[in-house]
Amino acid sequence: MSHPSSGSLLVTGATGFLGGAVISALVTQPRWPTVLLLVRGKTPAEGRQRIVESLRRFAVPEHLCDLVQESQIICGDLCSVPSFADDARLSGVTDVVNCAAIAGFGAPKTLWPTNVDGTLAFAKLLNERASLRRFLHVGTAMACGLPAPHVVSEAYQAPADAAHLVPYTESKIECEKRLRAELPDLPLVVARPSIIVGDTRYGCAPSPSIFWVFRMARALGKFTCSLEDKVDIVPADYCAEAILHLLDKPQLAHDQYHISAGEHLSVRYRDIDAAIAAGLGQPPTSDYEPVEYADLAARHREFQALFGPCIVPVMLRAIELYGEYASLNMCFANDRLLAEGMPPPRRFTDYAGLCARTAEGTTIAEQMQYDFKGISTRAANALRGMLRSSQPGPAETARKAAA
């Protein structure tokens, strides 16, 4: 699809997983010379190198990596908007893809300043300085909060008091609310991906995010969900394609979309286990059983042997959080996206075996670092007080409310 605007496209978050997938698609397109990239770096040369490294994670050939120019780099991030506010190139921007965010399962100090305050300041700057055609903001499908319907529609609006499993999703819905309330004339389109795992071409090579969960369940032989429960997963390359599709289409029917597998292409944990096993030439888990979190926590002395050198409280927190999510058995409708002409994604089971093969040689604990990056031993020990007590978590509360 040809780009409908003659101005520049500004992309944030290009060194992250999804942002990297976006620019790996953009670098092959004729519009690439007009793409600007907001990147953390002391100099444009340093920023350029970080972009090149991001492209290499997606196996982009060197001759295409050489197309990245220092003139495309705007040094800064969402927490330093005043530092690049006077950049003359901003006035020529007509389109924005905002992938930048602090994601993961933790709650670093930079989470709210980046995902809410910084994003809002960035959007205000572009709305004032540029003549925007579209500001495409990447959110998350789990911004719906809890409780939510089993199948969450793209029109669903979370109640103000919705609970959240992790601070990340809470920050993302707060950002959306403030963008709409404080910048009503911003040409905002929100794309909400469901769980992004792997890439259909390169498996976990670009990023192991979330895939460790399925390895963990296989290693334990048990988890807090049924093998018949389903999970809504999409690959990074599909998300990137959908984002650019929504960006390029001259007219959109809506301003909020899910990028998801939807009810019909979500996959059972049983089939994920079988696909991973087939990819590794191993039998599927034969004695799997759903258990309570306490049953898994009681096995913490086995974690080093099962998962590799690890910080046990972090592993427990990971099991608790993802177990809470998995037990919800949620999926996210994608009718709006498909109606815009975007084809459906491939099932996760089609490339889960590739993810497994590309994850070999990396321990489960090492893979988890992407989603729990920056957690020190001291901080991890502090998580002990956050582990499940007698009080039910948000997911358990949601299940009881739905019963």
C-alpha positions in Angstrom: 0.0 0.0 0.0 1.4 3.4 -0.9 1.7 6.0 1.8 -1.1 8.7 1.4 1.0 11.5 2.8 4.0 13.4 1.5 5.3 14.4 5.0 7.5 12.5 7.4 6.6 9.5 9.5 8.0 9.6 13.1 8.4 6.3 14.8 9.1 5.8 18.5 10.1 2.7 20.3 12.1 1.4 17.3 14.6 -0.4 19.4 11.9 -2.5 21.2 10.4 -5.7 20.0 7.3 -4.4 18.2 8.9 -1.2 17.1 11.8 -3.2 15.7 9.3 -5.3 13.7 7.7 -2.0 12.4 11.0 -0.5 11.2 12.2 -3.8 9.7 9.1 -3.6 7.5 9.5 0.1 6.8 13.2 -0.1 5.7 12.1 -2.1 2.7 9.6 0.5 1.5 10.2 3.6 -0.8 9.1 5.9 2.0 12.1 5.0 4.2 14.1 8.1 3.5 11.3 10.2 5.0 11.1 8.2 8.2 12.3 9.8 11.4 13.2 7.8 14.5 13.1 9.0 18.1 15.9 7.1 19.8 17.7 7.3 23.1 21.4 8.2 22.4 23.9 10.9 23.2 24.5 11.5 19.5 22.8 10.7 16.2 25.6 8.2 15.5 24.9 6.4 18.7 21.1 6.4 17.9 21.8 5.2 14.4 23.8 2.2 15.8 21.0 1.3 18.1 18.5 1.3 15.2 20.9 -0.9 13.1 21.2 -3.4 16.0 17.4 -3.5 16.2 17.1 -4.2 12.5 19.7 -7.0 12.7 17.5 -8.8 15.3 15.0 -9.2 12.5 17.7 -10.5 10.1 17.5 -7.4 7.9 20.3 -7.6 5.4 23.3 -5.3 5.8 22.7 -3.4 2.6 19.3 -2.4 4.1 20.8 -1.5 7.5 23.1 0.8 5.6 20.1 2.8 4.6 19.7 4.1 8.1 21.1 7.7 8.2 22.1 9.8 11.1 19.8 12.5 9.6 16.8 10.3 10.5 17.7 10.2 14.2 16.1 12.5 16.8 17.9 11.9 20.1 15.6 11.6 23.0 12.8 9.6 24.6 9.3 10.2 26.0 10.7 11.3 29.3 12.9 14.1 27.7 10.4 15.8 25.4 11.7 19.3 26.1 15.2 18.2 24.9 14.0 17.8 21.2 11.0 20.1 21.2 12.8 22.7 19.1 13.9 20.2 16.4 12.9 21.8 13.1 12.1 18.4 11.5 9.0 18.0 13.7 7.1 20.6 11.6 7.3 18.3 8.6 5.8 15.3 10.4 2.4 14.2 9.2 2.2 10.7 10.7 3.3 9.1 14.0 3.6 5.5 15.1 4.1 5.5 18.8 5.4 2.1 19.9 7.5 3.5 22.8 6.5 2.3 26.3 7.8 0.7 29.4 6.3 -2.8 29.2 6.7 -6.0 31.2 5.6 -7.4 34.6 7.4 -5.0 36.9 6.7 -1.5 38.1 9.8 0.6 37.5 9.9 4.2 38.5 9.9 5.2 34.9 6.7 3.4 34.1 4.1 6.2 34.7 6.4 9.1 33.6 7.0 7.3 30.3 3.7 5.6 29.5 1.4 8.4 30.7 3.0 11.8 31.3 5.7 11.4 28.7 3.4 10.1 26.0 1.0 12.9 26.6 3.7 15.5 26.4 5.0 14.0 23.2 1.5 13.9 21.7 0.9 17.6 22.7 4.2 18.6 21.1 3.4 16.9 17.8 -0.1 18.2 17.8 1.2 21.7 18.2 4.2 21.6 16.0 3.2 19.3 13.1 0.2 19.1 10.7 -0.8 15.6 11.7 -2.8 13.3 9.5 -2.7 10.3 11.9 -1.2 9.7 15.4 -1.2 5.9 15.7 -0.7 5.0 19.4 0.1 1.4 20.4 -1.8 0.3 23.5 -2.6 -3.2 24.8 -5.7 -5.3 24.6 -5.5 -5.9 28.3 -6.3 -2.2 28.9 -9.8 -3.6 29.2 -9.0 -4.5 32.8 -10.9 -6.9 35.0 -13.6 -8.0 35.1 -14.1 -8.1 31.3 -16.2 -10.3 28.9 -14.8 -13.6 27.8 -14.6 -12.1 24.3 -13.7 -8.5 24.5 -15.1 -6.4 21.7 -13.1 -3.5 20.1 -15.8 -1.1 21.3 -15.6 -2.3 24.9 -14.9 0.5 27.4 -13.4 -0.5 30.7 -15.2 0.7 33.8 -13.3 3.4 35.8 -12.7 1.1 38.7 -11.4 -1.9 36.6 -8.7 -3.8 38.3 -5.4 -4.7 36.5 -3.0 -7.6 36.9 0.1 -5.4 36.3 0.8 -1.6 36.4 1.7 -1.6 32.7 -1.9 -2.2 31.5 -3.2 0.3 34.0 -0.8 2.9 32.7 -1.8 2.2 29.1 -5.5 2.8 29.6 -4.8 5.9 31.6 -2.8 7.2 28.8 -5.6 6.6 26.3 -8.1 8.4 28.5 -5.9 11.4 28.9 -5.0 11.6 25.2 -8.7 11.6 24.3 -9.7 14.0 27.1 -6.8 16.5 26.8 -6.2 16.4 23.0 -9.6 16.1 21.4 -8.4 17.3 18.1 -5.5 14.8 17.9 -6.1 12.5 14.9 -5.7 9.5 17.3 -6.0 5.9 16.3 -5.3 3.3 19.0 -4.1 -0.1 18.1 -4.3 -2.6 20.9 -2.4 -5.8 20.3 -3.2 -8.9 22.4 -0.2 -11.0 23.6 2.7 -10.7 21.2 4.9 -13.8 21.1 7.7 -14.5 18.6 7.8 -13.9 14.8 6.5 -16.2 12.1 9.8 -16.0 10.3 12.4 -16.0 13.1 10.7 -17.4 16.1 12.1 -16.1 19.3 15.3 -14.8 17.8 14.2 -11.2 17.8 12.8 -11.5 21.4 11.9 -14.3 23.8 9.2 -12.2 25.5 6.4 -14.3 27.0 7.4 -17.6 25.3 9.1 -18.6 28.6 5.7 -19.1 30.1 5.0 -22.1 27.8 8.4 -23.6 28.5 7.8 -23.1 32.2 4.5 -25.0 32.1 6.1 -27.8 30.2 9.0 -28.0 32.7 6.6 -28.1 35.6 4.1 -30.4 34.0 1.5 -28.3 35.8 0.1 -24.8 35.7 -2.9 -22.8 36.9 -5.1 -23.3 33.8 -6.7 -26.1 31.9 -5.2 -27.4 28.7 -8.6 -26.7 27.2 -8.3 -22.9 28.0 -7.4 -20.7 25.1 -5.0 -17.8 24.7 -5.0 -15.0 22.2 -1.6 -14.6 20.7 -0.2 -12.8 17.6 3.3 -12.6 16.1 5.3 -9.4 16.0 5.5 -9.4 12.2 1.7 -9.5 11.9 1.4 -6.7 14.5 3.8 -4.6 12.5 1.9 -5.3 9.2 -1.4 -4.4 10.9 0.0 -1.2 12.4 1.2 0.0 9.0 -2.1 -1.1 7.4 -4.0 1.1 9.8 -1.5 3.9 9.3 -1.7 3.9 5.5 -5.4 3.5 4.9 -6.7 6.9 3.9 -10.0 6.5 5.8 -10.7 4.4 8.9 -14.1 3.5 10.2 -13.0 3.6 13.8 -10.3 5.1 16.1 -9.7 1.9 18.2 -8.7 -1.6 17.0 -7.6 -4.9 18.4 -4.6 -6.6 16.7 -5.5 -10.1 17.8 -6.2 -13.7 17.0 -9.8 -13.3 17.9 -12.2 -16.0 19.1 -11.6 -18.3 16.2 -7.8 -18.2 15.9 -7.0 -18.2 19.6 -5.4 -21.5 20.5 -5.7 -24.1 23.3 -2.8 -24.6 25.7 -3.0 -28.3 24.8 -2.3 -27.5 21.1 0.5 -25.1 22.0 2.2 -27.8 24.1 1.8 -30.3 21.2 3.2 -27.8 18.7 6.2 -27.0 20.9 6.9 -30.7 21.4 6.7 -31.4 17.7 9.1 -28.5 17.0 11.6 -30.0 19.4 11.0 -33.7 18.3 9.7 -34.5 21.8 6.4 -36.0 23.0 3.7 -33.7 24.3 3.2 -33.4 28.0 1.2 -36.5 29.0 0.6 -36.0 32.7 -0.2 -32.3 32.8 -2.7 -31.2 35.4 -4.1 -27.8 36.4 -3.2 -26.9 40.0 -3.4 -23.9 42.4 -0.6 -21.4 42.6 0.2 -22.7 46.1 1.0 -26.1 44.6 3.5 -24.6 42.2 5.0 -22.3 44.9 5.6 -25.3 47.1 8.0 -26.6 44.4 10.3 -23.6 44.6 13.3 -25.6 45.7 13.2 -27.3 42.2 13.3 -24.0 40.3 17.1 -23.8 39.8 17.1 -27.3 38.3 14.0 -26.7 36.2 14.6 -23.2 35.0 18.3 -22.6 35.3 20.0 -20.1 37.6 17.2 -17.8 38.7 15.9 -15.5 41.4 13.2 -17.6 43.0 10.8 -14.8 44.1 10.8 -13.5 40.5 9.9 -16.9 39.2 7.1 -17.1 41.7 5.8 -13.7 40.8 5.9 -14.7 37.1 3.9 -17.8 37.8 1.4 -15.9 39.8 0.9 -13.1 37.3 0.7 -15.2 34.2 -1.3 -17.9 36.0 -3.9 -15.3 36.9 -4.1 -14.2 33.3 -4.2 -17.7 31.8 -7.0 -18.7 34.0 -9.2 -15.9 32.5 -9.5 -17.7 29.2 -10.0 -14.4 27.4 -9.8 -13.4 23.7 -10.1 -10.2 21.9 -12.5 -9.6 18.9 -10.8 -8.3 15.7 -13.9 -7.6 13.6 -13.0 -4.0 13.0 -9.5 -4.7 11.9 -10.6 -7.5 9.5 -13.3 -5.1 8.1 -10.5 -2.6 7.2 -9.0 -5.2 4.9 -6.4 -6.7 7.1 -6.1 -10.5 6.7 -6.3 -12.7 9.9 -3.0 -13.7 11.6 -1.5 -17.2 11.6 -2.3 -19.3 14.6 0.4 -19.4 17.2 0.6 -23.1 16.9 1.7 -22.7 13.2 5.0 -21.2 14.4 5.3 -22.2 18.1 7.7 -25.0 17.1 10.0 -22.5 15.5 9.9 -20.4 18.6 10.9 -23.5 20.6 13.8 -24.3 18.4 15.1 -20.7 18.4 14.8 -20.7 22.2 17.0 -23.7 22.6 20.3 -22.9 24.3 18.7 -20.2 26.4 17.4 -21.0 29.9 13.9 -20.1 30.9 15.3 -17.7 33.5 17.4 -15.9 30.8 14.4 -15.6 28.6 12.4 -14.0 31.4 14.9 -11.1 31.6 13.1 -9.3 28.8 9.8 -9.1 30.7 11.4 -8.6 34.2 14.4 -6.6 33.1 16.0 -4.3 35.6 14.9 -6.3 38.7 17.8 -6.6 41.1 18.2 -9.3 43.7 17.2 -6.8 46.4 14.1 -5.8 44.4 13.2 -9.4 43.7 13.4 -10.3 47.4 11.0 -7.4 48.0 8.5 -9.3 45.8 8.1 -11.9 48.5 5.6 -9.6 50.2 3.7 -9.3 47.0 3.2 -13.0 46.5 -0.3 -14.3 46.8 -1.7 -14.1 50.3 -5.2 -15.1 51.5 -6.6 -12.2 49.5 -7.8 -13.1 46.0 -6.0 -11.5 43.0 -7.8 -9.5 40.3 -8.4 -12.5 38.1 -9.8 -14.6 40.9 -12.1 -11.8 41.9 -13.2 -11.4 38.2 -14.0 -15.1 37.9 -16.1 -15.0 41.1 -18.0 -12.0 39.8 -18.7 -13.8 36.5 -19.9 -17.0 38.2 
